[in-house]
Amino acid sequence: MSISATELWNAVLAQATECGLDPSKFGEQHQAIITDVANFLASDIDPDAIIPTIVICGKPGTGKTTFLYVLDTVLRGKVGLPDNIPSSLMKERRTFSVPKRSFHTHQTSLLSVRKWTEMLNFMMWNQTTHSLIQEDLDDFIVNTITPMRVLLADEVEMEGYSPTLPDFGKHGILVIGTSNQYQFAHLDADLAPPNIYFMEGIDLRIGNPEDAIVTRTQKEWQFFNTLETGWETTVEQFSYRAKQFDDVVFIRSDFKTTVRAPILETRWAKLITDIFRLTRIDPQLAIKQTVLLLDNFDIDLLTRDYDALIRFVSLFDAIEQLGIGVLVRNTEAPPHLDPVTIENLKSTIASAIGVSTLTKTRTLVGIDRFASRLGQAGHHAQQLVA
C-alpha cells in the first residue's frame, strides 16, 4: 500500500495522541524520516537495490524508541504492512524465542540489533552440517522479512552486530535504527552508508536513578528482607529468589553476583520472563507487574570492572524492553545515584589507562543508557508498590 508523506505524518501524529503522547514533541527531524519512509514505500520492491539504513542518534531518553513504536503501530495498522516475526521461530525441531515489546495495545516488531542478528544466525544454522547456510538465510529474508518492507532496530551502536543491517538493506529492505552513538565506521564501510538523523534534547523519561533507591524507613525494605532467605535458584550463575506479593512479582538478587553472570540482553529478557511465569499466582498479571530487587548495590564496582558494567547495561536493555520495575538497596550505606555520582563514574572511565577508545566510547554510552532506564524503572517500581 502506498501512502503520501503528508498522510503518513498525520497518521503518526494522530497515533501519538491516541497513545497519550504529546505530538508536539515530534519535529522536523521526525517529519523528514517520515518523508523518507513514504518515498520508500511508494517505490517498487527491488531485491537488487541496496537500501541505506536510517539511524536516529541522540542521548538516552530523547524519544527515539518511542517514535519508532508509534511509527510501527501506524505501519502495521493504517498502512497494512505485516509483522511476520512471531513470538517464536522453529527450525529442525529447534525453537528460537523472540520476546516482543508491547506499546499501547500493540505488540511491536521493534527488536534490538542483537536480537535480529541472533534470529538470522538461528535461521542460517544447519544442525546436520554444523555450518551456516547462506541459502537458508536468503530464503528466510526473501519469504518472511521482505514483505514487511520496513524493519525497526534498537542499539545500532553494538559493534559486531550492526553488519546485520546491511544484510537487510541488500535485499531491498529499509531498516530504521536508534543509537546513542554518532559514528558508525562499521556501517560507513558498507556500499550504502547510513542516513543519520540527530535527536537532541532533555531526557523525556519519567523518573531519575535516585527513585530506585530504597532506605530503611521505606516499606519496600521489607520486600528485600523477606527474600533474603528461602529457596534460591541459580541459572547461568544468576542466583535469585522470587515471590508474588499481592499483584506484584518480586525477584531478588545480589548485585555483585548479577553483574558477573555471563548473560546479555536477549537472554536476560527470556530469563526474567521465565521467572515471572513460574512465580505468578494470578494468571492475569502482566510482565510489567514485576520488580527486580538488586541487593547490596555498589556503583563503585562498575568503575573497576568493565565486564560487569557492560553486563549491567545489557540487563537494563532487557529491563527497558520488558517494562519492569527496579529497586536497589545497600544495608551498609545508602547507594549514591545522583547526577554528580554518575558524572564521576563517567570521568573515571574516560581517564582510565590501558583501555581502548572504542571500549571507552561504548562504556560511556552504556552509562547514560542505564542511568536513564534505571530512573524510569525505579519510578515504575514505586508506582507498583504504592
BALOBA-1460 file (C-alpha; in Angstrom, 3 decimals):
// residues 386
<rec num="1" residu="m" x="0.000" y="0.000" z="0.000"/>
<rec num="2" residu="s" x="1.291" y="3.440" z="-0.961"/>
<rec num="3" residu="i" x="0.763" y="6.398" z="1.341"/>
<rec num="4" residu="s" x="1.825" y="10.001" z="0.881"/>
<rec num="5" residu="a" x="4.302" y="11.665" z="3.250"/>
<rec num="6" residu="t" x="1.573" y="14.017" z="4.479"/>
<rec num="7" residu="e" x="-0.861" y="11.160" z="5.152"/>
<rec num="8" residu="l" x="1.790" y="9.141" z="6.956"/>
<rec num="9" residu="w" x="2.883" y="12.137" z="9.057"/>
<rec num="10" residu="n" x="-0.703" y="12.926" z="10.046"/>
<rec num="11" residu="a" x="-1.277" y="9.266" z="10.935"/>
<rec num="12" residu="v" x="1.825" y="9.280" z="13.174"/>
<rec num="13" residu="l" x="0.678" y="12.443" z="14.972"/>
<rec num="14" residu="a" x="-2.820" y="11.004" z="15.449"/>
<rec num="15" residu="q" x="-1.393" y="7.732" z="16.773"/>
<rec num="16" residu="a" x="0.869" y="9.599" z="19.195"/>
<rec num="17" residu="t" x="-2.162" y="11.454" z="20.558"/>
<rec num="18" residu="e" x="-4.132" y="8.204" z="20.890"/>
<rec num="19" residu="c" x="-1.249" y="6.686" z="22.882"/>
<rec num="20" residu="g" x="-1.256" y="9.585" z="25.343"/>
<rec num="21" residu="l" x="1.857" y="11.266" z="23.945"/>
<rec num="22" residu="d" x="2.400" y="14.916" z="23.123"/>
<rec num="23" residu="p" x="2.599" y="15.085" z="19.292"/>
<rec num="24" residu="s" x="4.293" y="18.495" z="19.510"/>
<rec num="25" residu="k" x="7.437" y="16.611" z="20.645"/>
<rec num="26" residu="f" x="7.743" y="15.288" z="17.080"/>
<rec num="27" residu="g" x="9.508" y="17.921" z="14.992"/>
<rec num="28" residu="e" x="11.293" y="18.500" z="11.692"/>
<rec num="29" residu="q" x="13.691" y="15.576" z="12.067"/>
<rec num="30" residu="h" x="10.831" y="13.156" z="12.707"/>
<rec num="31" residu="q" x="8.913" y="14.541" z="9.732"/>
<rec num="32" residu="a" x="11.976" y="14.156" z="7.484"/>
<rec num="33" residu="i" x="12.223" y="10.481" z="8.466"/>
<rec num="34" residu="i" x="8.528" y="10.001" z="7.729"/>
<rec num="35" residu="t" x="9.090" y="11.526" z="4.280"/>
<rec num="36" residu="d" x="11.931" y="9.052" z="3.660"/>
<rec num="37" residu="v" x="9.668" y="6.160" z="4.670"/>
<rec num="38" residu="a" x="6.788" y="7.338" z="2.472"/>
<rec num="39" residu="n" x="9.103" y="7.764" z="-0.529"/>
<rec num="40" residu="f" x="10.485" y="4.279" z="0.045"/>
<rec num="41" residu="l" x="7.015" y="2.722" z="0.265"/>
<rec num="42" residu="a" x="5.984" y="4.493" z="-2.929"/>
<rec num="43" residu="s" x="8.793" y="2.750" z="-4.814"/>
<rec num="44" residu="d" x="8.627" y="-0.771" z="-6.220"/>
<rec num="45" residu="i" x="10.355" y="-3.592" z="-4.331"/>
<rec num="46" residu="d" x="13.783" y="-4.038" z="-5.891"/>
<rec num="47" residu="p" x="15.613" y="-7.053" z="-4.429"/>
<rec num="48" residu="d" x="18.811" y="-5.905" z="-6.166"/>
<rec num="49" residu="a" x="18.764" y="-2.394" z="-4.681"/>
<rec num="50" residu="i" x="20.917" y="-1.543" z="-1.676"/>
<rec num="51" residu="i" x="18.776" y="0.464" z="0.734"/>
<rec num="52" residu="p" x="20.713" y="2.707" z="3.154"/>
<rec num="53" residu="t" x="19.891" y="2.243" z="6.830"/>
<rec num="54" residu="i" x="18.336" y="5.225" z="8.626"/>
<rec num="55" residu="v" x="19.965" y="5.763" z="12.029"/>
<rec num="56" residu="i" x="18.331" y="8.037" z="14.607"/>
<rec num="57" residu="c" x="21.029" y="9.260" z="17.004"/>
<rec num="58" residu="g" x="20.700" y="11.017" z="20.327"/>
<rec num="59" residu="k" x="21.198" y="10.796" z="24.062"/>
<rec num="60" residu="p" x="19.167" y="8.246" z="26.029"/>
<rec num="61" residu="g" x="15.594" y="9.204" z="26.768"/>
<rec num="62" residu="t" x="15.133" y="11.680" z="23.901"/>
<rec num="63" residu="g" x="12.205" y="9.743" z="22.459"/>
<rec num="64" residu="k" x="13.916" y="7.785" z="19.658"/>
<rec num="65" residu="t" x="12.451" y="4.397" z="20.538"/>
<rec num="66" residu="t" x="9.047" y="5.868" z="21.398"/>
<rec num="67" residu="f" x="8.929" y="7.449" z="17.942"/>
<rec num="68" residu="l" x="9.635" y="4.061" z="16.356"/>
<rec num="69" residu="y" x="6.920" y="2.453" z="18.500"/>
<rec num="70" residu="v" x="4.409" y="4.942" z="17.127"/>
<rec num="71" residu="l" x="5.691" y="4.518" z="13.562"/>
<rec num="72" residu="d" x="5.493" y="0.734" z="13.843"/>
<rec num="73" residu="t" x="1.896" y="0.935" z="15.077"/>
<rec num="74" residu="v" x="0.978" y="3.052" z="12.046"/>
<rec num="75" residu="l" x="2.893" y="0.923" z="9.530"/>
<rec num="76" residu="r" x="1.377" y="-2.362" z="10.744"/>
<rec num="77" residu="g" x="-2.068" y="-0.824" z="11.217"/>
<rec num="78" residu="k" x="-3.063" y="2.023" z="8.885"/>
<rec num="79" residu="v" x="-0.537" y="1.207" z="6.160"/>
<rec num="80" residu="g" x="-1.166" y="-2.530" z="6.442"/>
<rec num="81" residu="l" x="2.420" y="-3.806" z="6.383"/>
<rec num="82" residu="p" x="2.640" y="-7.257" z="8.009"/>
<rec num="83" residu="d" x="4.585" y="-8.172" z="11.127"/>
<rec num="84" residu="n" x="5.891" y="-11.583" z="10.099"/>
<rec num="85" residu="i" x="8.018" y="-12.116" z="13.209"/>
<rec num="86" residu="p" x="6.211" y="-14.486" z="15.611"/>
<rec num="87" residu="s" x="6.974" y="-14.804" z="19.316"/>
<rec num="88" residu="s" x="8.985" y="-17.923" z="18.474"/>
<rec num="89" residu="l" x="10.536" y="-19.491" z="15.376"/>
<rec num="90" residu="m" x="11.095" y="-23.181" z="14.669"/>
<rec num="91" residu="k" x="13.682" y="-24.907" z="12.527"/>
<rec num="92" residu="e" x="14.812" y="-28.538" z="12.574"/>
<rec num="93" residu="r" x="12.911" y="-29.152" z="15.825"/>
<rec num="94" residu="r" x="14.679" y="-26.228" z="17.461"/>
<rec num="95" residu="t" x="12.854" y="-23.213" z="18.859"/>
<rec num="96" residu="f" x="14.047" y="-19.627" z="18.965"/>
<rec num="97" residu="s" x="12.268" y="-17.287" z="21.373"/>
<rec num="98" residu="v" x="11.509" y="-13.738" z="20.235"/>
<rec num="99" residu="p" x="10.347" y="-11.552" z="23.163"/>
<rec num="100" residu="k" x="8.139" y="-8.918" z="21.545"/>
<rec num="101" residu="r" x="7.755" y="-5.455" z="23.002"/>
<rec num="102" residu="s" x="4.313" y="-4.048" z="23.678"/>
<rec num="103" residu="f" x="3.331" y="-0.428" z="23.168"/>
<rec num="104" residu="h" x="-0.134" y="0.861" z="23.996"/>
<rec num="105" residu="t" x="-2.326" y="-2.083" z="22.881"/>
<rec num="106" residu="h" x="0.016" y="-3.266" z="20.146"/>
<rec num="107" residu="q" x="2.857" y="-5.789" z="20.006"/>
<rec num="108" residu="t" x="5.598" y="-4.112" z="18.016"/>
<rec num="109" residu="s" x="8.075" y="-5.522" z="15.519"/>
<rec num="110" residu="l" x="10.928" y="-3.475" z="17.043"/>
<rec num="111" residu="l" x="13.854" y="-5.668" z="18.092"/>
<rec num="112" residu="s" x="17.397" y="-4.912" z="19.160"/>
<rec num="113" residu="v" x="20.122" y="-5.336" z="16.541"/>
<rec num="114" residu="r" x="21.490" y="-8.143" z="18.684"/>
<rec num="115" residu="k" x="18.148" y="-9.962" z="18.537"/>
<rec num="116" residu="w" x="17.878" y="-9.533" z="14.774"/>
<rec num="117" residu="t" x="21.381" y="-10.984" z="14.445"/>
<rec num="118" residu="e" x="20.626" y="-13.966" z="16.669"/>
<rec num="119" residu="m" x="17.477" y="-14.628" z="14.647"/>
<rec num="120" residu="l" x="19.390" y="-14.640" z="11.367"/>
<rec num="121" residu="n" x="22.051" y="-16.942" z="12.776"/>
<rec num="122" residu="f" x="19.326" y="-19.299" z="14.017"/>
<rec num="123" residu="m" x="17.769" y="-19.462" z="10.555"/>
<rec num="124" residu="m" x="21.187" y="-19.979" z="8.898"/>
<rec num="125" residu="w" x="22.439" y="-22.740" z="11.181"/>
<rec num="126" residu="n" x="22.200" y="-26.298" z="9.870"/>
<rec num="127" residu="q" x="22.382" y="-28.989" z="12.534"/>
<rec num="128" residu="t" x="23.336" y="-31.719" z="10.074"/>
<rec num="129" residu="t" x="26.347" y="-29.981" z="8.563"/>
<rec num="130" residu="h" x="27.072" y="-27.841" z="11.669"/>
<rec num="131" residu="s" x="27.553" y="-24.827" z="9.460"/>
<rec num="132" residu="l" x="25.867" y="-21.599" z="8.389"/>
<rec num="133" residu="i" x="23.936" y="-21.986" z="5.137"/>
<rec num="134" residu="q" x="23.623" y="-18.740" z="3.154"/>
<rec num="135" residu="e" x="20.741" y="-20.132" z="1.094"/>
<rec num="136" residu="d" x="18.694" y="-20.673" z="4.266"/>
<rec num="137" residu="l" x="19.272" y="-17.055" z="5.300"/>
<rec num="138" residu="d" x="18.339" y="-15.727" z="1.859"/>
<rec num="139" residu="d" x="15.167" y="-17.828" z="1.825"/>
<rec num="140" residu="f" x="14.128" y="-16.542" z="5.276"/>
<rec num="141" residu="i" x="14.750" y="-12.918" z="4.382"/>
<rec num="142" residu="v" x="13.057" y="-13.092" z="0.988"/>
<rec num="143" residu="n" x="9.961" y="-15.028" z="2.066"/>
<rec num="144" residu="t" x="9.466" y="-13.795" z="5.638"/>
<rec num="145" residu="i" x="11.175" y="-10.448" z="6.081"/>
<rec num="146" residu="t" x="10.911" y="-8.721" z="2.702"/>
<rec num="147" residu="p" x="7.076" y="-8.431" z="2.815"/>
<rec num="148" residu="m" x="7.471" y="-6.351" z="5.998"/>
<rec num="149" residu="r" x="9.237" y="-3.694" z="3.856"/>
<rec num="150" residu="v" x="10.395" y="-1.655" z="6.892"/>
<rec num="151" residu="l" x="12.286" y="-3.065" z="9.891"/>
<rec num="152" residu="l" x="12.942" y="-1.292" z="13.183"/>
<rec num="153" residu="a" x="16.019" y="-1.873" z="15.340"/>
<rec num="154" residu="d" x="17.423" y="-0.620" z="18.644"/>
<rec num="155" residu="e" x="21.058" y="-0.283" z="19.747"/>
<rec num="156" residu="v" x="22.717" y="0.119" z="16.371"/>
<rec num="157" residu="e" x="25.975" y="1.059" z="18.085"/>
<rec num="158" residu="m" x="26.721" y="-2.546" z="19.065"/>
<rec num="159" residu="e" x="29.876" y="-3.355" z="17.100"/>
<rec num="160" residu="g" x="29.845" y="-6.885" z="15.772"/>
<rec num="161" residu="y" x="26.062" y="-6.893" z="15.441"/>
<rec num="162" residu="s" x="25.400" y="-3.939" z="13.189"/>
<rec num="163" residu="p" x="26.517" y="-5.654" z="9.949"/>
<rec num="164" residu="t" x="23.115" y="-7.326" z="10.193"/>
<rec num="165" residu="l" x="21.566" y="-4.094" z="8.928"/>
<rec num="166" residu="p" x="23.319" y="-4.092" z="5.530"/>
<rec num="167" residu="d" x="22.228" y="-7.742" z="5.173"/>
<rec num="168" residu="f" x="18.653" y="-6.478" z="5.128"/>
<rec num="169" residu="g" x="19.478" y="-3.412" z="3.037"/>
<rec num="170" residu="k" x="20.988" y="-5.597" z="0.316"/>
<rec num="171" residu="h" x="17.609" y="-7.334" z="-0.013"/>
<rec num="172" residu="g" x="15.745" y="-4.083" z="-0.657"/>
<rec num="173" residu="i" x="14.500" y="-3.661" z="2.928"/>
<rec num="174" residu="l" x="14.522" y="-0.317" z="4.747"/>
<rec num="175" residu="v" x="15.922" y="-0.512" z="8.285"/>
<rec num="176" residu="i" x="15.372" y="2.321" z="10.774"/>
<rec num="177" residu="g" x="17.541" y="2.065" z="13.876"/>
<rec num="178" residu="t" x="18.235" y="4.038" z="17.026"/>
<rec num="179" residu="s" x="21.591" y="4.680" z="18.644"/>
<rec num="180" residu="n" x="23.206" y="6.621" z="21.467"/>
<rec num="181" residu="q" x="26.370" y="6.947" z="19.362"/>
<rec num="182" residu="y" x="27.077" y="9.232" z="16.434"/>
<rec num="183" residu="q" x="29.754" y="7.438" z="14.403"/>
<rec num="184" residu="f" x="29.376" y="4.094" z="12.622"/>
<rec num="185" residu="a" x="32.638" y="3.132" z="10.957"/>
<rec num="186" residu="h" x="31.453" y="-0.470" z="10.598"/>
<rec num="187" residu="l" x="28.399" y="0.739" z="8.649"/>
<rec num="188" residu="d" x="30.163" y="3.533" z="6.738"/>
<rec num="189" residu="a" x="32.410" y="0.925" z="5.149"/>
<rec num="190" residu="d" x="29.389" y="-0.696" z="3.504"/>
<rec num="191" residu="l" x="28.282" y="0.053" z="-0.062"/>
<rec num="192" residu="a" x="25.416" y="2.211" z="1.224"/>
<rec num="193" residu="p" x="26.461" y="4.343" z="4.247"/>
<rec num="194" residu="p" x="23.585" y="5.134" z="6.635"/>
<rec num="195" residu="n" x="21.441" y="8.238" z="6.574"/>
<rec num="196" residu="i" x="21.853" y="9.756" z="10.043"/>
<rec num="197" residu="y" x="19.356" y="11.944" z="11.873"/>
<rec num="198" residu="f" x="20.088" y="13.625" z="15.195"/>
<rec num="199" residu="m" x="17.520" y="13.858" z="18.003"/>
<rec num="200" residu="e" x="18.674" y="16.104" z="20.818"/>
<rec num="201" residu="g" x="17.029" y="17.438" z="23.957"/>
<rec num="202" residu="i" x="16.456" y="16.507" z="27.570"/>
<rec num="203" residu="d" x="15.714" y="13.042" z="28.880"/>
<rec num="204" residu="l" x="11.961" y="12.651" z="28.430"/>
<rec num="205" residu="r" x="11.709" y="9.502" z="30.536"/>
<rec num="206" residu="i" x="9.836" y="9.860" z="33.811"/>
<rec num="207" residu="g" x="11.935" y="9.387" z="36.944"/>
<rec num="208" residu="n" x="15.621" y="9.615" z="37.847"/>
<rec num="209" residu="p" x="18.037" y="6.954" z="39.158"/>
<rec num="210" residu="e" x="17.523" y="8.006" z="42.783"/>
<rec num="211" residu="d" x="13.881" y="6.897" z="42.523"/>
<rec num="212" residu="a" x="15.163" y="3.315" z="42.576"/>
<rec num="213" residu="i" x="16.931" y="3.627" z="45.959"/>
<rec num="214" residu="v" x="15.240" y="2.040" z="48.971"/>
<rec num="215" residu="t" x="16.073" y="3.160" z="52.541"/>
<rec num="216" residu="r" x="15.277" y="1.563" z="55.904"/>
<rec num="217" residu="t" x="12.312" y="3.858" z="56.515"/>
<rec num="218" residu="q" x="10.516" y="2.719" z="53.368"/>
<rec num="219" residu="k" x="8.140" y="-0.255" z="53.324"/>
<rec num="220" residu="e" x="9.932" y="-1.663" z="50.259"/>
<rec num="221" residu="w" x="12.870" y="-2.508" z="52.561"/>
<rec num="222" residu="q" x="10.815" y="-5.412" z="53.916"/>
<rec num="223" residu="f" x="10.495" y="-6.995" z="50.466"/>
<rec num="224" residu="f" x="14.280" y="-7.287" z="50.382"/>
<rec num="225" residu="n" x="14.338" y="-8.724" z="53.920"/>
<rec num="226" residu="t" x="11.652" y="-11.300" z="53.156"/>
<rec num="227" residu="l" x="13.520" y="-12.577" z="50.113"/>
<rec num="228" residu="e" x="16.915" y="-12.774" z="51.837"/>
<rec num="229" residu="t" x="16.104" y="-16.299" z="52.953"/>
<rec num="230" residu="g" x="14.362" y="-19.277" z="51.406"/>
<rec num="231" residu="w" x="14.868" y="-21.433" z="48.337"/>
<rec num="232" residu="e" x="17.346" y="-19.895" z="45.901"/>
<rec num="233" residu="t" x="17.576" y="-20.787" z="42.230"/>
<rec num="234" residu="t" x="20.691" y="-20.377" z="40.087"/>
<rec num="235" residu="v" x="20.624" y="-20.079" z="36.302"/>
<rec num="236" residu="e" x="23.823" y="-19.316" z="34.388"/>
<rec num="237" residu="q" x="25.478" y="-18.025" z="37.596"/>
<rec num="238" residu="f" x="22.500" y="-15.744" z="38.262"/>
<rec num="239" residu="s" x="21.047" y="-16.598" z="41.685"/>
<rec num="240" residu="y" x="17.647" y="-15.303" z="42.700"/>
<rec num="241" residu="r" x="14.639" y="-15.717" z="44.956"/>
<rec num="242" residu="a" x="11.202" y="-14.776" z="43.655"/>
<rec num="243" residu="k" x="7.746" y="-14.413" z="45.172"/>
<rec num="244" residu="q" x="4.441" y="-12.735" z="44.418"/>
<rec num="245" residu="f" x="3.120" y="-10.222" z="46.941"/>
<rec num="246" residu="d" x="-0.415" y="-9.041" z="46.208"/>
<rec num="247" residu="d" x="-0.373" y="-8.193" z="42.490"/>
<rec num="248" residu="v" x="3.384" y="-7.761" z="42.039"/>
<rec num="249" residu="v" x="6.090" y="-10.372" z="41.377"/>
<rec num="250" residu="f" x="9.398" y="-9.593" z="43.131"/>
<rec num="251" residu="i" x="12.741" y="-11.054" z="42.010"/>
<rec num="252" residu="r" x="15.618" y="-10.502" z="44.445"/>
<rec num="253" residu="s" x="19.269" y="-10.986" z="43.523"/>
<rec num="254" residu="d" x="22.660" y="-9.893" z="44.814"/>
<rec num="255" residu="f" x="24.041" y="-7.055" z="42.698"/>
<rec num="256" residu="k" x="27.630" y="-8.307" z="42.665"/>
<rec num="257" residu="t" x="26.533" y="-11.764" z="41.531"/>
<rec num="258" residu="t" x="24.128" y="-10.382" z="38.944"/>
<rec num="259" residu="v" x="26.643" y="-8.156" z="37.133"/>
<rec num="260" residu="r" x="29.116" y="-11.031" z="36.880"/>
<rec num="261" residu="a" x="26.644" y="-13.510" z="35.424"/>
<rec num="262" residu="p" x="27.555" y="-14.140" z="31.751"/>
<rec num="263" residu="i" x="24.144" y="-13.057" z="30.431"/>
<rec num="264" residu="l" x="23.327" y="-10.485" z="27.768"/>
<rec num="265" residu="e" x="20.127" y="-8.642" z="26.850"/>
<rec num="266" residu="t" x="18.162" y="-11.259" z="24.931"/>
<rec num="267" residu="r" x="18.944" y="-13.979" z="27.472"/>
<rec num="268" residu="w" x="18.099" y="-11.593" z="30.342"/>
<rec num="269" residu="a" x="14.715" y="-10.888" z="28.763"/>
<rec num="270" residu="k" x="13.893" y="-14.586" z="28.451"/>
<rec num="271" residu="l" x="15.199" y="-15.406" z="31.927"/>
<rec num="272" residu="i" x="13.155" y="-12.672" z="33.634"/>
<rec num="273" residu="t" x="10.078" y="-13.641" z="31.630"/>
<rec num="274" residu="d" x="10.511" y="-17.310" z="32.629"/>
<rec num="275" residu="i" x="10.874" y="-16.380" z="36.324"/>
<rec num="276" residu="f" x="7.715" y="-14.290" z="36.110"/>
<rec num="277" residu="r" x="5.749" y="-17.123" z="34.532"/>
<rec num="278" residu="l" x="6.912" y="-19.640" z="37.138"/>
<rec num="279" residu="t" x="6.290" y="-17.332" z="40.086"/>
<rec num="280" residu="r" x="2.987" y="-15.580" z="39.480"/>
<rec num="281" residu="i" x="-0.081" y="-16.897" z="41.254"/>
<rec num="282" residu="d" x="-2.540" y="-14.700" z="39.402"/>
<rec num="283" residu="p" x="-2.597" y="-15.699" z="35.695"/>
<rec num="284" residu="q" x="-3.942" y="-12.235" z="34.812"/>
<rec num="285" residu="l" x="-0.750" y="-10.466" z="35.882"/>
<rec num="286" residu="a" x="1.296" y="-8.820" z="33.120"/>
<rec num="287" residu="i" x="5.100" y="-8.964" z="32.974"/>
<rec num="288" residu="k" x="5.193" y="-5.218" z="33.721"/>
<rec num="289" residu="q" x="3.960" y="-6.063" z="37.228"/>
<rec num="290" residu="t" x="7.439" y="-7.344" z="38.071"/>
<rec num="291" residu="v" x="10.044" y="-5.635" z="40.252"/>
<rec num="292" residu="l" x="13.713" y="-6.634" z="40.281"/>
<rec num="293" residu="l" x="15.298" y="-6.103" z="43.704"/>
<rec num="294" residu="l" x="19.065" y="-5.556" z="43.421"/>
<rec num="295" residu="d" x="20.562" y="-6.023" z="46.882"/>
<rec num="296" residu="n" x="23.998" y="-4.845" z="48.059"/>
<rec num="297" residu="f" x="24.088" y="-2.351" z="45.195"/>
<rec num="298" residu="d" x="27.567" y="-0.864" z="44.703"/>
<rec num="299" residu="i" x="28.052" y="1.519" z="41.788"/>
<rec num="300" residu="d" x="31.776" y="1.825" z="42.548"/>
<rec num="301" residu="l" x="32.153" y="-1.782" z="41.397"/>
<rec num="302" residu="l" x="31.238" y="-0.664" z="37.893"/>
<rec num="303" residu="t" x="34.241" y="1.682" z="37.728"/>
<rec num="304" residu="r" x="36.601" y="-1.206" z="38.460"/>
<rec num="305" residu="d" x="35.073" y="-3.925" z="36.285"/>
<rec num="306" residu="y" x="34.322" y="-3.136" z="32.631"/>
<rec num="307" residu="d" x="32.786" y="-6.550" z="32.015"/>
<rec num="308" residu="a" x="30.407" y="-6.025" z="34.938"/>
<rec num="309" residu="l" x="29.424" y="-2.623" z="33.564"/>
<rec num="310" residu="i" x="28.695" y="-3.991" z="30.097"/>
<rec num="311" residu="r" x="26.576" y="-6.767" z="31.613"/>
<rec num="312" residu="f" x="24.764" y="-4.231" z="33.778"/>
<rec num="313" residu="v" x="23.933" y="-2.173" z="30.689"/>
<rec num="314" residu="s" x="22.693" y="-5.333" z="28.953"/>
<rec num="315" residu="l" x="20.467" y="-6.087" z="31.927"/>
<rec num="316" residu="f" x="18.893" y="-2.651" z="31.677"/>
<rec num="317" residu="d" x="18.407" y="-3.041" z="27.951"/>
<rec num="318" residu="a" x="16.250" y="-6.061" z="28.809"/>
<rec num="319" residu="i" x="14.519" y="-4.222" z="31.676"/>
<rec num="320" residu="e" x="13.523" y="-1.400" z="29.316"/>
<rec num="321" residu="q" x="12.335" y="-3.931" z="26.757"/>
<rec num="322" residu="l" x="10.125" y="-5.728" z="29.300"/>
<rec num="323" residu="g" x="8.950" y="-2.568" z="31.060"/>
<rec num="324" residu="i" x="9.559" y="-3.943" z="34.579"/>
<rec num="325" residu="g" x="10.465" y="-2.023" z="37.742"/>
<rec num="326" residu="v" x="13.746" y="-1.963" z="39.668"/>
<rec num="327" residu="l" x="14.632" y="-1.147" z="43.277"/>
<rec num="328" residu="v" x="18.141" y="-1.116" z="44.775"/>
<rec num="329" residu="r" x="19.486" y="-1.050" z="48.325"/>
<rec num="330" residu="n" x="22.677" y="-1.416" z="50.316"/>
<rec num="331" residu="t" x="22.409" y="-2.336" z="54.005"/>
<rec num="332" residu="e" x="25.801" y="-0.836" z="54.865"/>
<rec num="333" residu="a" x="25.385" y="2.577" z="53.257"/>
<rec num="334" residu="p" x="22.688" y="4.104" z="51.035"/>
<rec num="335" residu="p" x="23.684" y="3.957" z="47.348"/>
<rec num="336" residu="h" x="24.515" y="7.190" z="45.550"/>
<rec num="337" residu="l" x="22.888" y="7.651" z="42.154"/>
<rec num="338" residu="d" x="22.729" y="11.430" z="41.925"/>
<rec num="339" residu="p" x="23.915" y="13.228" z="38.740"/>
<rec num="340" residu="v" x="27.302" y="14.064" z="40.303"/>
<rec num="341" residu="t" x="27.961" y="10.387" z="41.071"/>
<rec num="342" residu="i" x="27.008" y="9.359" z="37.544"/>
<rec num="343" residu="e" x="29.281" y="12.025" z="36.041"/>
<rec num="344" residu="n" x="32.144" y="10.963" z="38.342"/>
<rec num="345" residu="l" x="31.664" y="7.388" z="37.160"/>
<rec num="346" residu="k" x="31.945" y="8.555" z="33.559"/>
<rec num="347" residu="s" x="35.024" y="10.665" z="34.327"/>
<rec num="348" residu="t" x="36.765" y="7.723" z="35.997"/>
<rec num="349" residu="i" x="36.168" y="5.537" z="32.979"/>
<rec num="350" residu="a" x="37.109" y="8.260" z="30.469"/>
<rec num="351" residu="s" x="40.501" y="8.762" z="32.189"/>
<rec num="352" residu="a" x="41.276" y="5.052" z="32.614"/>
<rec num="353" residu="i" x="44.692" y="3.957" z="31.349"/>
<rec num="354" residu="g" x="45.126" y="0.968" z="29.064"/>
<rec num="355" residu="v" x="41.572" y="0.944" z="27.741"/>
<rec num="356" residu="s" x="40.859" y="1.449" z="24.048"/>
<rec num="357" residu="t" x="38.930" y="4.473" z="22.809"/>
<rec num="358" residu="l" x="36.269" y="2.193" z="21.336"/>
<rec num="359" residu="t" x="35.725" y="0.448" z="24.677"/>
<rec num="360" residu="k" x="35.528" y="3.779" z="26.498"/>
<rec num="361" residu="t" x="33.009" y="5.154" z="23.995"/>
<rec num="362" residu="r" x="30.770" y="2.105" z="24.252"/>
<rec num="363" residu="t" x="31.021" y="2.168" z="28.031"/>
<rec num="364" residu="l" x="30.195" y="5.868" z="28.375"/>
<rec num="365" residu="v" x="27.198" y="5.454" z="26.082"/>
<rec num="366" residu="g" x="26.106" y="2.495" z="28.194"/>
<rec num="367" residu="i" x="26.295" y="4.510" z="31.420"/>
<rec num="368" residu="d" x="23.985" y="7.185" z="30.022"/>
<rec num="369" residu="r" x="21.595" y="4.490" z="28.835"/>
<rec num="370" residu="f" x="21.368" y="2.558" z="32.091"/>
<rec num="371" residu="a" x="21.075" y="5.751" z="34.168"/>
<rec num="372" residu="s" x="18.092" y="6.866" z="32.100"/>
<rec num="373" residu="r" x="16.478" y="3.434" z="32.166"/>
<rec num="374" residu="l" x="17.147" y="2.944" z="35.884"/>
<rec num="375" residu="g" x="15.293" y="6.185" z="36.592"/>
<rec num="376" residu="q" x="12.321" y="5.015" z="34.548"/>
<rec num="377" residu="a" x="12.367" y="1.545" z="36.133"/>
<rec num="378" residu="g" x="12.657" y="2.992" z="39.653"/>
<rec num="379" residu="h" x="9.695" y="5.279" z="39.080"/>
<rec num="380" residu="h" x="7.666" y="2.356" z="37.722"/>
<rec num="381" residu="a" x="8.542" y="0.203" z="40.757"/>
<rec num="382" residu="q" x="7.478" y="2.941" z="43.164"/>
<rec num="383" residu="q" x="4.123" y="3.139" z="41.382"/>
<rec num="384" residu="l" x="3.626" y="-0.627" z="41.611"/>
<rec num="385" residu="v" x="4.263" y="-0.799" z="45.373"/>
<rec num="386" residu="a" x="2.481" y="2.442" z="46.292"/>
